[in-house]
Amino acid sequence: MSIASIIGFIVIGFMLLFFELFLPGAIIGTIGAVLIGVGVYGTFQAFGPAWGIPVTLVCSFGIIGFIVWWARYFPESKIGGIFNLRTEISRASGYVSQDAAESRLLGKRGVTVTTLRPSGEAEIDGRRIDVISDGGYVEKGVTIQVIEVASNRIVVGVPDTSLPGEANLS
């Protein structure tokens, strides 16, 4: 194998690894890694360990250095900005993970429309809502009370009606 073909394999391999960053799918990156390996193997075959070991080290450090550079500097570059979401997703920006109306359901009572096993539907304030029971199986038509609203989960429990005026959950 000539020195030109060895350099060609290694350079084309690095170029394909670079293109893999923009065209993910592992095929281009795998071909690039194989070409680098062929170039290193060709160096050992043509010039022996005296040149093979340094070429292996240069290729290894080149790949590691490129990965470190990519992770550190690429996200802040112009091209990196195209690939990365820079918008802040926060409540102050107007993004909320749950509807404000769902937060007002906390403590309200309703009736199960379907059997909760442990999830199902309940009617609360005249609206059908997907809910999750805190204790497992709840029959259809049972009175329930909202005990937790978190993210997109509305957790309900069966209130204990043995104490008048209080909503103790069992």
DSSP file (Angstrom, degrees, kcal/mol; ACC not computed):
  #  RESIDUE AA STRUCTURE BP1 BP2  ACC     N-H-->O    O-->H-N    N-H-->O    O-->H-N    TCO  KAPPA ALPHA  PHI   PSI    X-CA   Y-CA   Z-CA
    1    1 A M              0   0    0      0, 0.0     2,-0.1     0, 0.0     0, 0.0   0.000 360.0 360.0 360.0 132.2    0.0    0.0    0.0
    2    2 A S     >  -     0   0    0      1,-0.1     4,-2.0     4,-0.0     5,-0.1  -0.365 360.0-114.8 -81.7 162.1    1.5    3.4   -1.0
    3    3 A I  H  > S+     0   0    0      1,-0.2     4,-2.6     2,-0.2     5,-0.2   0.842 115.9  57.0 -63.6 -33.8    1.8    6.3    1.3
    4    4 A A  H  > S+     0   0    0      2,-0.2     4,-2.4     1,-0.2    -1,-0.2   0.914 108.2  45.6 -65.6 -42.2   -0.7    8.3   -0.8
    5    5 A S  H  > S+     0   0    0      2,-0.2     4,-2.7     1,-0.2    -2,-0.2   0.877 112.2  52.0 -69.6 -35.7   -3.4    5.6   -0.4
    6    6 A I  H  X S+     0   0    0     -4,-2.0     4,-2.2     2,-0.2    -2,-0.2   0.951 113.2  43.5 -62.7 -49.0   -2.7    5.4    3.3
    7    7 A I  H  X S+     0   0    0     -4,-2.6     4,-2.9     1,-0.2     5,-0.3   0.899 113.3  53.5 -63.1 -39.7   -3.1    9.2    3.7
    8    8 A G  H  X S+     0   0    0     -4,-2.4     4,-2.7    -5,-0.2     5,-0.3   0.927 108.6  48.2 -60.8 -46.5   -6.2    9.1    1.5
    9    9 A F  H  X S+     0   0    0     -4,-2.7     4,-2.3     1,-0.2    -1,-0.2   0.930 115.2  45.0 -59.2 -46.2   -7.9    6.4    3.6
   10   10 A I  H  X S+     0   0    0     -4,-2.2     4,-2.3     2,-0.2    -2,-0.2   0.927 115.7  45.4 -67.3 -44.9   -7.2    8.3    6.8
   11   11 A V  H  X S+     0   0    0     -4,-2.9     4,-2.3     2,-0.2    -2,-0.2   0.934 115.3  46.3 -65.6 -46.2   -8.2   11.7    5.5
   12   12 A I  H  X S+     0   0    0     -4,-2.7     4,-2.5    -5,-0.3    -1,-0.2   0.888 111.2  54.4 -63.6 -37.5  -11.4   10.4    3.8
   13   13 A G  H  X S+     0   0    0     -4,-2.3     4,-2.1    -5,-0.3    -2,-0.2   0.924 109.4  46.4 -60.6 -45.3  -12.2    8.4    7.0
   14   14 A F  H  X S+     0   0    0     -4,-2.3     4,-2.1     2,-0.2    -2,-0.2   0.888 111.4  52.5 -64.6 -38.0  -11.9   11.6    9.1
   15   15 A M  H  X S+     0   0    0     -4,-2.3     4,-2.5     2,-0.2    -2,-0.2   0.915 109.4  48.7 -63.9 -41.7  -14.1   13.5    6.6
   16   16 A L  H  X S+     0   0    0     -4,-2.5     4,-1.8     2,-0.2    -1,-0.2   0.885 109.3  52.4 -66.4 -37.7  -16.8   10.8    6.8
   17   17 A L  H  X S+     0   0    0     -4,-2.1     4,-0.7     2,-0.2    -1,-0.2   0.895 110.1  49.5 -62.9 -38.2  -16.7   10.9   10.6
   18   18 A F  H >X S+     0   0    0     -4,-2.1     3,-1.0     1,-0.2     4,-0.5   0.918 109.9  50.2 -65.0 -43.8  -17.2   14.7   10.4
   19   19 A F  H >X S+     0   0    0     -4,-2.5     4,-2.2     1,-0.3     3,-1.1   0.812  98.7  68.1 -65.2 -28.9  -20.1   14.2    7.9
   20   20 A E  H 3< S+     0   0    0     -4,-1.8    -1,-0.3     1,-0.3    -2,-0.2   0.813  90.8  62.7 -59.4 -29.8  -21.7   11.7   10.3
   21   21 A L  H << S+     0   0    0     -3,-1.0    -1,-0.3    -4,-0.7    -2,-0.2   0.818 113.7  32.9 -66.0 -29.5  -22.2   14.6   12.8
   22   22 A F  H << S+     0   0    0     -3,-1.1    -2,-0.2    -4,-0.5    -1,-0.2   0.699 126.2  40.7 -98.5 -24.2  -24.6   16.3   10.3
   23   23 A L  S  < S-     0   0    0     -4,-2.2     5,-0.3     3,-0.0    -1,-0.2  -0.641  82.8-167.8-123.4  72.1  -26.0   13.2    8.7
   24   24 A P        +     0   0    0      0, 0.0    -3,-0.1     0, 0.0    -4,-0.0  -0.216  46.0 105.6 -65.3 152.7  -26.6   10.8   11.6
   25   25 A G  S    S-     0   0    0     -5,-0.1    -5,-0.0     2,-0.0     0, 0.0   0.230  79.5-116.1 158.0  -8.0  -27.4    7.2   10.8
   26   26 A A  S  > S+     0   0    0     -3,-0.2     4,-1.9    -6,-0.2     5,-0.2   0.182  94.1  94.8  76.5 -14.6  -24.2    5.4   11.7
   27   27 A I  H  > S+     0   0    0      2,-0.2     4,-2.4     1,-0.2     5,-0.2   0.963  88.6  41.1 -71.9 -49.9  -23.5    4.2    8.2
   28   28 A I  H  > S+     0   0    0     -5,-0.3     4,-2.4     1,-0.2    -1,-0.2   0.914 117.4  49.3 -64.1 -42.4  -21.2    7.1    7.1
   29   29 A G  H  > S+     0   0    0      2,-0.2     4,-2.5     1,-0.2    -1,-0.2   0.885 110.6  50.2 -63.9 -39.4  -19.5    7.1   10.5
   30   30 A T  H  X S+     0   0    0     -4,-1.9     4,-2.4     2,-0.2    -2,-0.2   0.921 111.0  48.5 -65.4 -43.6  -18.9    3.3   10.4
   31   31 A I  H  X S+     0   0    0     -4,-2.4     4,-2.5     1,-0.2    -2,-0.2   0.910 111.7  51.1 -62.3 -41.1  -17.4    3.6    6.9
   32   32 A G  H  X S+     0   0    0     -4,-2.4     4,-2.2     2,-0.2    -2,-0.2   0.918 110.4  47.9 -61.6 -44.3  -15.2    6.4    8.1
   33   33 A A  H  X S+     0   0    0     -4,-2.5     4,-2.3     1,-0.2    -1,-0.2   0.893 111.7  50.4 -64.4 -39.2  -14.0    4.4   11.1
   34   34 A V  H  X S+     0   0    0     -4,-2.4     4,-2.6     2,-0.2    -2,-0.2   0.913 109.5  50.9 -64.9 -41.8  -13.3    1.4    8.8
   35   35 A L  H  X S+     0   0    0     -4,-2.5     4,-2.4     2,-0.2    -2,-0.2   0.897 110.1  49.1 -64.0 -39.2  -11.3    3.6    6.4
   36   36 A I  H  X S+     0   0    0     -4,-2.2     4,-2.5     2,-0.2    -1,-0.2   0.925 111.8  49.8 -63.1 -42.9   -9.2    5.0    9.2
   37   37 A G  H  X S+     0   0    0     -4,-2.3     4,-2.8     1,-0.2    -2,-0.2   0.892 109.7  50.4 -61.7 -40.3   -8.6    1.4   10.4
   38   38 A V  H  X S+     0   0    0     -4,-2.6     4,-2.8     2,-0.2    -1,-0.2   0.904 110.6  50.3 -64.1 -41.0   -7.6    0.4    6.9
   39   39 A G  H  X S+     0   0    0     -4,-2.4     4,-1.7     2,-0.2    -2,-0.2   0.911 112.8  45.3 -63.3 -42.6   -5.2    3.3    6.7
   40   40 A V  H  X S+     0   0    0     -4,-2.5     4,-2.0     2,-0.2    -2,-0.2   0.922 114.2  48.9 -67.0 -43.8   -3.6    2.4   10.1
   41   41 A Y  H  X S+     0   0    0     -4,-2.8     4,-2.5     1,-0.2    -2,-0.2   0.913 109.9  52.2 -60.9 -42.7   -3.4   -1.3    9.1
   42   42 A G  H  X S+     0   0    0     -4,-2.8     4,-2.7     1,-0.2     5,-0.3   0.857 106.1  54.6 -62.2 -34.9   -1.8   -0.3    5.8
   43   43 A T  H  X>S+     0   0    0     -4,-1.7     4,-2.7     2,-0.2     5,-0.5   0.928 109.5  46.6 -64.1 -44.5    0.8    1.8    7.7
   44   44 A F  H  X5S+     0   0    0     -4,-2.0     4,-1.4     3,-0.2    -2,-0.2   0.912 115.5  46.7 -62.4 -42.0    1.7   -1.3    9.8
   45   45 A Q  H  <5S+     0   0    0     -4,-2.5    -2,-0.2     1,-0.2    -1,-0.2   0.908 121.3  34.8 -67.7 -41.9    1.9   -3.5    6.7
   46   46 A A  H  <5S+     0   0    0     -4,-2.7    -2,-0.2    -5,-0.2    -3,-0.2   0.861 136.2  16.3 -84.0 -35.9    3.9   -1.1    4.6
   47   47 A F  H  <5S-     0   0    0     -4,-2.7     3,-0.4    -5,-0.3     4,-0.4   0.438  96.8-131.9-123.2  -1.7    6.2    0.6    7.1
   48   48 A G    >X< -     0   0    0     -4,-1.4     4,-2.5    -5,-0.5     3,-1.1  -0.127  50.3 -45.8  78.6-177.1    6.1   -1.6   10.2
   49   49 A P  H 3> S+     0   0    0      0, 0.0     4,-1.9     0, 0.0    -1,-0.2   0.736 124.5  74.2 -65.3 -23.0    5.6   -0.7   13.9
   50   50 A A  H 34 S+     0   0    0     -3,-0.4    -2,-0.2     1,-0.2    -6,-0.1   0.864 117.8  17.8 -61.0 -34.3    8.0    2.2   13.6
   51   51 A W  H <> S+     0   0    0     -3,-1.1     4,-2.0    -4,-0.4    -1,-0.2   0.690 120.5  65.0-103.6 -27.9    5.4    4.2   11.6
   52   52 A G  H  X S+     0   0    0     -4,-2.5     4,-2.4    -9,-0.3    -8,-0.2   0.907 100.6  49.2 -64.5 -43.7    2.3    2.2   12.5
   53   53 A I  H  X S+     0   0    0     -4,-1.9     4,-2.5     2,-0.2     5,-0.2   0.940 112.3  46.5 -65.7 -47.6    2.3    3.0   16.2
   54   54 A P  H  > S+     0   0    0      0, 0.0     4,-2.8     0, 0.0    -1,-0.2   0.903 113.3  49.9 -61.5 -38.3    2.7    6.8   15.8
   55   55 A V  H  X S+     0   0    0     -4,-2.0     4,-2.6     2,-0.2     5,-0.2   0.909 110.7  50.3 -65.2 -40.2    0.0    6.9   13.1
   56   56 A T  H  X S+     0   0    0     -4,-2.4     4,-2.6     2,-0.2    -1,-0.2   0.928 112.7  46.4 -61.1 -45.2   -2.3    4.9   15.4
   57   57 A L  H  X S+     0   0    0     -4,-2.5     4,-3.0     2,-0.2     5,-0.3   0.912 112.2  50.0 -64.5 -42.8   -1.6    7.4   18.2
   58   58 A V  H  X S+     0   0    0     -4,-2.8     4,-2.2     1,-0.2    -2,-0.2   0.925 113.5  46.0 -62.6 -44.1   -2.1   10.4   16.0
   59   59 A C  H  X S+     0   0    0     -4,-2.6     4,-2.4     2,-0.2    -2,-0.2   0.917 114.2  48.5 -64.7 -42.8   -5.4    9.0   14.7
   60   60 A S  H  X S+     0   0    0     -4,-2.6     4,-2.5     2,-0.2    -2,-0.2   0.947 115.5  42.7 -63.0 -49.2   -6.6    8.1   18.2
   61   61 A F  H  X S+     0   0    0     -4,-3.0     4,-2.9     1,-0.2    -1,-0.2   0.841 112.3  56.2 -67.1 -31.6   -5.7   11.5   19.6
   62   62 A G  H  X S+     0   0    0     -4,-2.2     4,-2.2    -5,-0.3    -2,-0.2   0.922 109.8  44.2 -63.9 -44.1   -7.2   13.2   16.6
   63   63 A I  H  X S+     0   0    0     -4,-2.4     4,-2.3     2,-0.2    -2,-0.2   0.934 116.5  46.2 -66.2 -46.1  -10.5   11.5   17.1
   64   64 A I  H  X S+     0   0    0     -4,-2.5     4,-2.4     1,-0.2    -2,-0.2   0.922 113.7  49.1 -62.9 -44.3  -10.5   12.2   20.8
   65   65 A G  H  X S+     0   0    0     -4,-2.9     4,-2.7     1,-0.2    -1,-0.2   0.892 110.6  50.5 -62.4 -39.9   -9.5   15.8   20.2
   66   66 A F  H  X S+     0   0    0     -4,-2.2     4,-2.8    -5,-0.2    -1,-0.2   0.908 110.0  49.7 -65.2 -41.4  -12.2   16.3   17.6
   67   67 A I  H  X S+     0   0    0     -4,-2.3     4,-2.6     2,-0.2    -2,-0.2   0.917 112.5  47.5 -63.4 -43.2  -14.9   14.9   20.0
   68   68 A V  H  X S+     0   0    0     -4,-2.4     4,-2.0     2,-0.2     5,-0.2   0.932 114.1  46.9 -63.6 -45.7  -13.7   17.2   22.8
   69   69 A W  H  X>S+     0   0    0     -4,-2.7     4,-3.0     1,-0.2     5,-0.8   0.930 112.7  50.5 -60.2 -45.1  -13.7   20.2   20.4
   70   70 A W  H  X5S+     0   0    0     -4,-2.8     4,-1.0     1,-0.2    -2,-0.2   0.927 112.5  45.3 -59.8 -47.7  -17.1   19.3   19.1
   71   71 A A  H  <5S+     0   0    0     -4,-2.6    -1,-0.2    -5,-0.2    -2,-0.2   0.834 120.9  39.5 -67.2 -32.0  -18.7   19.0   22.5
   72   72 A R  H  <5S+     0   0    0     -4,-2.0    -2,-0.2    -5,-0.2     4,-0.2   0.909 129.7  17.6 -87.0 -44.3  -17.1   22.2   23.8
   73   73 A Y  H >X5S+     0   0    0     -4,-3.0     3,-0.6    -5,-0.2     4,-0.6   0.730 106.4  72.7-106.4 -26.1  -17.3   24.7   20.9
   74   74 A F  G ><<S+     0   0    0     -4,-1.0     3,-1.6    -5,-0.8     6,-0.4   0.906  89.9  59.0 -64.3 -42.8  -19.8   23.4   18.4
   75   75 A P  G 34 S+     0   0    0      0, 0.0    -1,-0.2     0, 0.0     9,-0.1   0.820 109.2  45.9 -57.6 -29.2  -23.0   24.1   20.4
   76   76 A E  G <4 S+     0   0    0     -3,-0.6    -2,-0.2    -4,-0.2    -3,-0.1   0.537  95.2  97.8 -89.7  -6.6  -22.2   27.9   20.6
   77   77 A S  S <X S-     0   0    0     -3,-1.6     4,-1.8    -4,-0.6     5,-0.1  -0.245  88.5-106.8 -77.0 169.6  -21.2   28.2   16.9
   78   78 A K  H  > S+     0   0    0      2,-0.2     4,-0.8     1,-0.2    -1,-0.1   0.929 122.5  44.3 -61.2 -46.2  -23.5   29.5   14.2
   79   79 A I  H >> S+     0   0    0      1,-0.2     4,-1.0     2,-0.2     3,-0.9   0.898 110.8  55.0 -67.1 -39.1  -24.0   26.1   12.7
   80   80 A G  H 3> S+     0   0    0     -6,-0.4     4,-1.4     1,-0.2     3,-0.3   0.834  99.4  62.2 -62.3 -32.3  -24.5   24.6   16.1
   81   81 A G  H 3< S+     0   0    0     -4,-1.8    -1,-0.2     1,-0.2    -2,-0.2   0.790  98.1  57.0 -63.7 -27.4  -27.3   27.1   16.9
   82   82 A I  H << S+     0   0    0     -3,-0.9    -1,-0.2    -4,-0.8    -2,-0.2   0.867 111.6  41.5 -69.3 -35.8  -29.3   25.6   14.0
   83   83 A F  H  < S+     0   0    0     -4,-1.0     2,-0.4    -3,-0.3    -2,-0.2   0.666 108.2  68.9 -87.1 -17.6  -29.1   22.2   15.6
   84   84 A N  S  < S-     0   0    0     -4,-1.4     2,-0.6    -9,-0.1     0, 0.0  -0.830  78.9-124.0-111.2 142.1  -29.8   23.2   19.2
   85   85 A L        +     0   0    0     -2,-0.4    -3,-0.1     1,-0.1    -2,-0.1  -0.719  29.6 173.5 -79.5 119.0  -32.9   24.6   20.8
   86   86 A R        +     0   0    0     -2,-0.6     2,-0.3    -5,-0.2    -1,-0.1   0.472  41.5 111.1-105.2  -5.3  -31.9   27.9   22.5
   87   87 A T        -     0   0    0      1,-0.1     2,-0.5     2,-0.0    -2,-0.0  -0.519  69.4-127.3 -72.8 133.0  -35.4   28.9   23.5
   88   88 A E        -     0   0    0     -2,-0.3     2,-0.9     1,-0.0    -1,-0.1  -0.703  15.9-153.6 -82.3 125.7  -36.0   28.9   27.2
   89   89 A I        +     0   0    0     -2,-0.5     2,-0.3     5,-0.1    -1,-0.0  -0.842  41.4 131.5-102.7  99.7  -39.0   26.8   28.1
   90   90 A S  S   >S-     0   0    0     -2,-0.9     5,-2.3     1,-0.1     3,-0.5  -0.920  70.7-105.9-144.0 166.7  -40.2   28.2   31.4
   91   91 A R  T > 5S+     0   0    0     -2,-0.3     3,-1.4     1,-0.2    -1,-0.1   0.869 119.5  57.9 -62.1 -37.0  -43.4   29.4   33.1
   92   92 A A  T 3 5S+     0   0    0      1,-0.3    -1,-0.2     2,-0.1     4,-0.1   0.805 103.8  53.0 -64.5 -28.9  -42.1   33.0   32.7
   93   93 A S  T 3 5S-     0   0    0     -3,-0.5    -1,-0.3     2,-0.2    -2,-0.2   0.483 127.7 -99.6 -84.3  -2.7  -41.9   32.5   28.9
   94   94 A G  T < 5S+     0   0    0     -3,-1.4     2,-0.5     1,-0.3    -3,-0.2   0.473  82.4 129.0 100.1   2.6  -45.5   31.3   28.9
   95   95 A Y      < +     0   0    0     -5,-2.3     2,-0.4     2,-0.0    -1,-0.3  -0.806  28.8 173.6 -94.6 128.2  -44.9   27.6   28.8
   96   96 A V        -     0   0    0     -2,-0.5    -6,-0.0    -3,-0.1     4,-0.0  -0.985  31.6-143.7-131.5 145.6  -46.7   25.5   31.4
   97   97 A S  S    S+     0   0    0     -2,-0.4     2,-0.3     1,-0.1    -1,-0.1   0.593  86.5  32.3 -84.7 -10.4  -46.8   21.7   31.6
   98   98 A Q  S    S-     0   0    0     54,-0.1     2,-0.2    51,-0.0    54,-0.1  -0.983  90.5 -98.4-143.1 156.2  -50.4   21.7   32.8
   99   99 A D    >>  -     0   0    0     -2,-0.3     4,-1.1     1,-0.1     3,-0.8  -0.487  28.3-130.0 -71.6 140.6  -53.5   23.7   32.2
  100  100 A A  H 3> S+     0   0    0      1,-0.3     4,-1.1     2,-0.2     3,-0.2   0.825 109.1  61.3 -61.4 -30.4  -54.2   26.2   34.9
  101  101 A A  H 34 S+     0   0    0      1,-0.2     4,-0.3     2,-0.2    -1,-0.3   0.850  98.5  56.6 -64.8 -33.2  -57.8   24.8   35.0
  102  102 A E  H X4 S+     0   0    0     -3,-0.8     3,-1.2     1,-0.2     4,-0.3   0.853 101.0  57.0 -67.2 -33.7  -56.4   21.4   36.0
  103  103 A S  H >< S+     0   0    0     -4,-1.1     3,-1.2     1,-0.3    -1,-0.2   0.837 100.2  58.8 -64.9 -31.6  -54.7   23.0   39.0
  104  104 A R  T 3< S+     0   0    0     -4,-1.1    -1,-0.3     1,-0.2    -2,-0.2   0.591  89.3  74.7 -73.8  -8.9  -58.0   24.3   40.2
  105  105 A L  T X   +     0   0    0     -3,-1.2     3,-2.5    -4,-0.3    41,-0.4   0.666  65.2 119.9 -76.5 -15.2  -59.3   20.7   40.3
  106  106 A L  T <  S+     0   0    0     -3,-1.2    41,-0.2    -4,-0.3     3,-0.1  -0.290  84.7   9.1 -56.7 124.1  -57.3   19.9   43.5
  107  107 A G  T 3  S+     0   0    0     39,-2.1    -1,-0.3     1,-0.3    -2,-0.1   0.245  98.7 129.0  90.4 -12.1  -59.8   18.9   46.3
  108  108 A K    <   -     0   0    0     -3,-2.5    38,-2.8    37,-0.1    -1,-0.3  -0.380  50.4-133.5 -77.1 155.5  -62.8   18.8   44.0
  109  109 A R  E     +A  145   0A   0     36,-0.2    16,-0.5    -3,-0.1     2,-0.3  -0.755  31.5 152.7-108.2 155.9  -65.1   15.8   43.9
  110  110 A G  E     -AB 144 124A   0     34,-2.4    34,-2.8    -2,-0.3     2,-0.4  -0.878  37.8 -98.2-159.6-169.4  -66.5   13.9   40.9
  111  111 A V  E     -AB 143 123A   0     12,-1.9    12,-3.2    -2,-0.3     2,-0.2  -0.975  34.3-111.7-128.8 139.0  -67.8   10.5   39.8
  112  112 A T  E     - B   0 122A   0     30,-2.2    29,-2.0    -2,-0.4    10,-0.3  -0.513  23.0-171.5 -70.1 133.1  -65.9    7.8   37.9
  113  113 A V  S    S+     0   0    0      8,-2.2     2,-0.3    -2,-0.2     9,-0.2   0.756  75.9  22.4 -93.1 -32.5  -67.3    7.4   34.4
  114  114 A T  S    S-     0   0    0      7,-1.9     2,-0.3    25,-0.1    27,-0.2  -0.823 100.9 -83.5-124.8 167.9  -65.2    4.3   33.7
  115  115 A T        -     0   0    0     -2,-0.3     2,-0.6    25,-0.1    24,-0.2  -0.558  41.8-133.5 -70.1 134.4  -63.6    1.8   36.0
  116  116 A L  B     -F  138   0B   0     22,-2.8    22,-2.4    -2,-0.3     4,-0.2  -0.835  24.0-179.4 -93.8 118.8  -60.2    3.0   37.2
  117  117 A R  S    S-     0   0    0      2,-1.7    20,-0.2    -2,-0.6    -1,-0.1  -0.312  92.8 -58.7-131.9  53.0  -57.6    0.2   36.9
  118  118 A P  S    S+     0   0    0      0, 0.0    15,-3.3     0, 0.0     2,-0.3  -0.966 138.1  44.4 -88.2  -2.6  -55.8    2.3   38.1
  119  119 A S  E     + C   0 132A   0     13,-0.2    -2,-1.7    -3,-0.1     2,-0.3  -0.731  66.6 112.0-106.2 158.4  -56.4    4.8   35.2
  120  120 A G  E     - C   0 131A   0     11,-2.2    11,-2.9    -2,-0.3     2,-0.4  -0.934  59.4 -58.6 176.1-155.8  -59.7    5.8   33.6
  121  121 A E  E     - C   0 130A   0     -2,-0.3    -8,-2.2     9,-0.2    -7,-1.9  -0.901  37.9-179.1-120.7 147.7  -62.1    8.7   33.2
  122  122 A A  E     -BC 112 129A   0      7,-2.4     7,-3.0    -2,-0.4     2,-0.6  -0.961  26.8-125.2-137.0 155.4  -64.0   10.7   35.8
  123  123 A E  E     +BC 111 128A   0    -12,-3.2   -12,-1.9    -2,-0.3     2,-0.4  -0.918  34.1 170.1-104.6 117.8  -66.5   13.6   35.5
  124  124 A I  E >  S-BC 110 127A   0      3,-2.5     3,-1.6    -2,-0.6   -14,-0.2  -0.996  70.2  -8.9-130.0 126.1  -65.4   16.5   37.6
  125  125 A D  T 3  S-     0   0    0    -16,-0.5    -1,-0.1    -2,-0.4     3,-0.1   0.849 130.3 -55.5  54.9  37.4  -67.2   19.9   37.3
  126  126 A G  T 3  S+     0   0    0      1,-0.2     2,-0.4    -3,-0.0    -1,-0.3   0.546 116.2 111.1  77.9   6.6  -69.1   18.7   34.3
  127  127 A R  E <   -C  124   0A   0     -3,-1.6    -3,-2.5     2,-0.0     2,-0.5  -0.924  67.1-129.1-116.1 139.4  -65.9   17.7   32.4
  128  128 A R  E     -C  123   0A   0     -2,-0.4     2,-0.4    -5,-0.2    -5,-0.2  -0.767  37.2-180.0 -83.7 125.9  -64.7   14.2   31.5
  129  129 A I  E     -C  122   0A   0     -7,-3.0    -7,-2.4    -2,-0.5     2,-0.4  -0.973  32.6-118.1-132.4 140.2  -61.1   14.0   32.6
  130  130 A D  E     +C  121   0A   0     -2,-0.4     2,-0.3    -9,-0.2    24,-0.2  -0.659  46.2 174.5 -74.0 127.6  -58.5   11.2   32.4
  131  131 A V  E     -C  120   0A   0    -11,-2.9   -11,-2.2    -2,-0.4     2,-0.4  -0.857  28.3-140.8-133.4 166.3  -57.5   10.4   36.0
  132  132 A I  E     -Cd 119 155A   0     22,-2.5    24,-2.8    -2,-0.3   -13,-0.2  -0.997  22.3-130.8-127.9 132.8  -55.4    7.9   37.9
  133  133 A S  E     - d   0 156A   0    -15,-3.3    24,-0.2    -2,-0.4     3,-0.2  -0.565   4.6-143.7 -83.5 149.5  -56.5    6.4   41.2
  134  134 A D  S    S+     0   0    0     22,-2.3    23,-0.1    -2,-0.2    -1,-0.1   0.664  96.9  39.6 -83.2 -16.2  -54.1    6.4   44.1
  135  135 A G  S    S-     0   0    0     21,-0.3     2,-0.5     1,-0.3    -1,-0.2   0.346 106.9-113.8-118.9   7.5  -55.2    3.0   45.4
  136  136 A G  S    S+     0   0    0     -3,-0.2    -1,-0.3   -18,-0.1     2,-0.3  -0.872  80.7  39.5 106.1-126.6  -55.7    0.9   42.4
  137  137 A Y        +     0   0    0     -2,-0.5     2,-0.4   -20,-0.2   -20,-0.2  -0.469  56.1 173.7 -75.6 127.5  -59.1   -0.5   41.3
  138  138 A V  B     -F  116   0B   0    -22,-2.4   -22,-2.8    -2,-0.3     3,-0.1  -0.995  27.8-124.5-134.0 128.2  -62.1    1.8   41.6
  139  139 A E    >   -     0   0    0     -2,-0.4     3,-1.0   -24,-0.2   -27,-0.2  -0.167  34.1 -90.8 -67.0 161.1  -65.6    0.8   40.2
  140  140 A K  T 3  S+     0   0    0      1,-0.2   -27,-0.2   -27,-0.1    -1,-0.1  -0.501 110.2  27.2 -69.5 139.7  -67.6    2.9   37.7
  141  141 A G  T 3  S+     0   0    0    -29,-2.0     2,-0.3     1,-0.3    -1,-0.2   0.516  86.3 136.4  87.1   6.5  -70.0    5.4   39.4
  142  142 A V    <   -     0   0    0     -3,-1.0   -30,-2.2     1,-0.1     2,-0.3  -0.658  59.7-113.1 -88.9 141.8  -68.0    5.8   42.6
  143  143 A T  E     -A  111   0A   0     -2,-0.3     2,-0.3   -32,-0.2   -32,-0.2  -0.568  42.2-179.0 -72.8 132.7  -67.5    9.3   44.1
  144  144 A I  E     -A  110   0A   0    -34,-2.8   -34,-2.4    -2,-0.3     2,-0.4  -0.844  18.1-145.9-128.8 165.3  -63.8   10.4   44.0
  145  145 A Q  E     -AE 109 157A   0     12,-2.7    12,-2.5    -2,-0.3     2,-0.4  -0.999  24.1-116.3-135.4 138.2  -61.8   13.4   45.0
  146  146 A V  E     + E   0 156A   0    -38,-2.8   -39,-2.1    -2,-0.4    10,-0.3  -0.595  36.9 167.8 -74.0 123.4  -58.8   14.9   43.3
  147  147 A I  E     +     0   0A   0      8,-2.6     2,-0.3    -2,-0.4     9,-0.2   0.566  61.9  22.0-113.2 -14.0  -55.8   14.6   45.7
  148  148 A E  E     - E   0 155A   0      7,-1.6     7,-2.8   -43,-0.1     2,-0.4  -0.964  48.5-172.3-156.6 137.0  -52.9   15.5   43.4
  149  149 A V  E     + E   0 154A   0     -2,-0.3     2,-0.4     5,-0.2     5,-0.2  -0.949  24.8 158.0-128.2 110.4  -52.3   17.4   40.2
  150  150 A A  E >   - E   0 153A   0      3,-2.2     3,-2.9    -2,-0.4     2,-0.2  -0.990  62.0 -44.1-139.3 126.7  -48.8   17.1   38.9
  151  151 A S  T 3  S-     0   0    0     -2,-0.4   -55,-0.0     1,-0.3     0, 0.0  -0.357 124.8 -23.2  53.8-118.3  -47.6   17.6   35.3
  152  152 A N  T 3  S+     0   0    0     -2,-0.2     2,-0.5   -54,-0.1    -1,-0.3   0.100 117.2 102.3-108.0  21.8  -50.2   15.8   33.2
  153  153 A R  E <   - E   0 150A   0     -3,-2.9    -3,-2.2     2,-0.0     2,-0.6  -0.903  47.9-169.4-109.8 131.0  -51.4   13.5   36.0
  154  154 A I  E     - E   0 149A   0     -2,-0.5   -22,-2.5   -24,-0.2     2,-0.4  -0.962  14.7-161.2-116.5 111.8  -54.6   14.0   38.0
  155  155 A V  E     -dE 132 148A   0     -7,-2.8    -8,-2.6    -2,-0.6    -7,-1.6  -0.791   9.3-172.9 -98.7 132.3  -54.6   11.6   40.9
  156  156 A V  E     -dE 133 146A   0    -24,-2.8   -22,-2.3    -2,-0.4   -21,-0.3  -0.858   6.6-167.8-123.0 157.5  -57.9   10.8   42.6
  157  157 A G  E     - E   0 145A   0    -12,-2.5   -12,-2.7    -2,-0.3   -19,-0.0  -0.922  32.4-102.9-136.8 163.9  -58.8    8.9   45.7
  158  158 A V        -     0   0    0     -2,-0.3    12,-1.4   -14,-0.2   -14,-0.2  -0.805  42.3-129.5 -89.2 118.7  -62.0    7.6   47.2
  159  159 A P  E     -G  169   0C   0      0, 0.0     2,-0.7     0, 0.0    10,-0.3  -0.381  13.8-121.8 -70.3 146.5  -63.0    9.9   50.1
  160  160 A D  E >   -G  168   0C   0      8,-5.2     8,-0.8     1,-0.1     3,-0.5  -0.794  25.8-173.5 -86.4 113.8  -63.9    8.4   53.4
  161  161 A T  T 3   +     0   0    0     -2,-0.7    -1,-0.1     1,-0.2     4,-0.1   0.304  61.1  95.5 -93.8  10.1  -67.5    9.5   54.2
  162  162 A S  T 3  S+     0   0    0      1,-0.1    -1,-0.2     6,-0.1    -2,-0.0   0.800  79.0  60.2 -71.9 -26.5  -67.5    8.1   57.7
  163  163 A L  S X  S-     0   0    0     -3,-0.5     3,-1.5     3,-0.2     5,-0.2  -0.895  91.4-131.2-102.5 114.0  -66.6   11.5   59.2
  164  164 A P  T 3  S+     0   0    0      0, 0.0     3,-0.1     0, 0.0    -2,-0.1  -0.359  86.2  13.1 -66.7 139.0  -69.2   14.1   58.3
  165  165 A G  T 3  S+     0   0    0      1,-0.2     2,-0.4    -4,-0.1    -4,-0.1   0.332 109.9  91.8  83.8  -8.1  -67.8   17.4   56.9
  166  166 A E    <   -     0   0    0     -3,-1.5     2,-0.7    -6,-0.1    -3,-0.2  -0.904  64.7-145.2-120.8 150.1  -64.3   16.0   56.3
  167  167 A A        +     0   0    0     -2,-0.4     2,-0.4    -3,-0.1    -6,-0.1  -0.681  27.9 174.3-111.8  75.3  -62.8   14.5   53.2
  168  168 A N  E     -G  160   0C   0     -8,-0.8    -8,-5.2    -2,-0.7     2,-0.5  -0.675  22.0-141.8 -81.8 134.3  -60.5   11.9   54.6
  169  169 A L  E      G  159   0C   0     -2,-0.4    -2,-0.0   -10,-0.3    -1,-0.0  -0.821 360.0 360.0-100.5 134.6  -58.9    9.7   51.9
  170  170 A S              0   0    0    -12,-1.4    -1,-0.1    -2,-0.5    -2,-0.0   0.461 360.0 360.0 -87.7 360.0  -58.4    6.0   52.6
